[in-house]
């Protein structure tokens, strides 16, 4: 079966899941654009400091770049890692929704993907905690940093989401075991 036939079959049998998949694709594309734009402008700003005045959607780190290059690289590295991890998490969600089959929803592949989403969400939360601590440390040292909450997000939300998704992954893992036991008894 080609991917077009598979896609058409999923639309006919599971339109709700496919609609959610399209929404997730939209978010994923937006996060990729954000991460790509940040990476491009960051790299360009290393050669032309004026670019640091508007890295992405008004993010101005020109004064930090002017004060200390390595701290500027550190701040941008945290922002880029977080943006990349968020995009990767949505990529994994796309894979879940394209893989899942409502006739036999419990599969080892879906269980593995859900576990990986939980791990990425927890990693994002930890990186946000580290980034926030680093940003606070820089501010205490007198470096000029704007509010970066919109670029990193809240750690608690990602840690909580990771814990909840991990619990769901455990349910899926148990569902896979039960489903395979049922298939063996038939």
C-alpha positions in Angstrom: 0.0 0.0 0.0 1.4 3.4 -1.0 1.5 6.3 1.4 -1.3 8.0 -0.5 -3.5 5.0 -0.2 -2.6 4.7 3.5 -3.3 8.5 4.0 -6.7 8.2 2.3 -7.6 5.1 4.3 -6.8 6.9 7.6 -8.9 9.9 6.5 -11.9 7.7 5.8 -11.6 5.6 9.0 -10.1 8.1 11.5 -11.0 11.6 10.5 -10.6 13.0 14.0 -7.1 11.7 14.4 -6.1 13.0 11.0 -7.5 16.4 11.8 -5.4 16.5 15.0 -2.4 15.4 12.9 -2.8 18.4 10.6 -2.9 20.7 13.6 0.2 19.1 15.0 1.9 19.4 11.6 1.1 23.1 11.7 2.6 23.6 15.1 5.6 21.5 14.1 6.2 23.6 11.0 5.9 26.8 13.0 8.4 25.5 15.6 10.9 24.5 12.8 10.6 28.0 11.3 11.3 29.5 14.7 14.3 27.3 15.4 15.6 27.8 11.9 15.2 31.6 12.0 16.9 31.7 15.4 19.8 29.6 14.2 20.2 31.6 11.0 20.1 35.0 12.7 22.3 33.8 15.6 25.0 32.6 13.1 24.7 35.8 11.1 24.9 37.9 14.2 28.4 36.5 14.9 29.6 38.2 11.7 27.4 41.3 11.9 26.6 42.4 15.5 23.7 44.6 14.3 21.6 41.5 13.6 21.6 40.8 17.3 19.2 43.8 17.8 16.4 41.7 16.3 17.2 38.0 16.3 13.6 36.8 16.1 10.3 38.6 16.8 12.0 41.5 18.6 14.6 39.5 20.6 17.3 42.0 21.2 20.6 40.5 22.6 22.8 43.2 21.1 23.9 44.6 24.5 24.8 41.1 25.7 26.8 40.4 22.6 28.5 43.7 23.0 29.3 42.9 26.7 30.5 39.4 26.3 30.6 37.1 23.2 30.7 33.8 25.1 27.8 34.6 27.3 25.8 35.6 24.2 26.7 32.2 22.6 25.6 30.5 25.9 22.2 32.2 26.0 21.6 31.6 22.3 22.6 28.0 22.7 20.1 27.4 25.4 17.4 29.1 23.3 18.3 27.0 20.3 18.4 23.7 22.2 14.9 24.4 23.7 13.5 25.4 20.3 14.9 22.3 18.7 13.6 20.0 21.4 10.1 21.4 21.2 10.1 20.9 17.4 11.4 17.3 17.9 8.7 16.6 20.4 6.0 17.6 17.9 7.7 15.5 15.2 7.3 12.5 17.5 3.6 13.4 18.1 3.1 13.4 14.3 4.7 10.0 14.1 2.3 8.7 16.9 -0.8 10.0 15.1 0.3 8.6 11.8 1.2 5.2 13.3 -1.7 4.6 15.6 -4.5 2.5 14.4 -7.8 2.7 16.3 -8.7 -1.0 15.5 -5.5 -2.1 17.3 -4.3 1.0 19.2 -1.7 -0.7 21.3 1.5 -1.4 19.5 5.1 -1.5 20.6 6.0 1.3 18.2 3.4 3.7 19.5 4.3 2.8 23.1 8.0 3.5 22.3 7.1 6.8 20.7 5.0 7.9 23.6 7.8 7.0 26.0 10.2 9.1 23.9 7.8 12.1 23.9 7.7 11.9 27.7 11.5 11.8 27.9 11.8 14.8 25.6 9.2 16.8 27.6 11.2 16.1 30.8 14.4 17.0 29.1 12.9 20.3 27.9 11.8 21.0 31.5 15.3 20.3 32.8 17.0 22.4 30.1 14.6 25.3 30.9 15.5 25.1 34.6 19.2 25.2 33.7 18.7 28.0 31.2 16.7 30.1 33.7 19.4 29.6 36.3 22.1 30.7 33.8 20.0 33.7 32.8 19.6 34.7 36.5 23.3 34.3 37.1 24.1 36.6 34.2 21.6 39.2 35.4 23.2 39.1 38.9 26.6 39.7 37.3 25.3 42.8 35.6 24.7 41.6 32.1 21.9 43.2 30.2 19.3 40.5 29.4 15.7 41.1 28.3 12.9 38.8 29.5 13.4 35.5 27.8 10.3 33.7 29.1 8.6 33.7 25.7 11.6 31.9 24.1 12.2 29.2 26.7 8.8 28.7 28.4 7.9 27.3 31.8 9.8 24.3 33.2 7.0 23.1 35.5 4.6 22.7 32.6 7.0 20.5 30.6 8.0 18.4 33.7 4.3 17.9 34.5 3.5 17.1 30.9 6.4 14.6 30.8 5.2 12.9 33.9 1.7 12.6 32.6 2.8 11.3 29.2 5.1 8.8 30.9 2.1 7.5 32.8 0.2 7.2 29.5 3.2 5.4 28.1 3.1 2.8 30.9 -0.6 2.2 30.2 0.2 1.7 26.5 3.0 -0.7 27.4 0.6 -2.7 29.5 -2.0 -2.5 26.7 0.6 -3.9 24.3 1.2 -6.8 26.6 -2.5 -7.6 27.1 -3.2 -7.3 23.3 -0.4 -9.7 22.5 -1.6 -12.1 25.2 -5.1 -12.0 23.6 -3.7 -12.6 20.2 -1.8 -15.7 21.5 -4.9 -17.2 23.1 -7.0 -16.9 20.0 
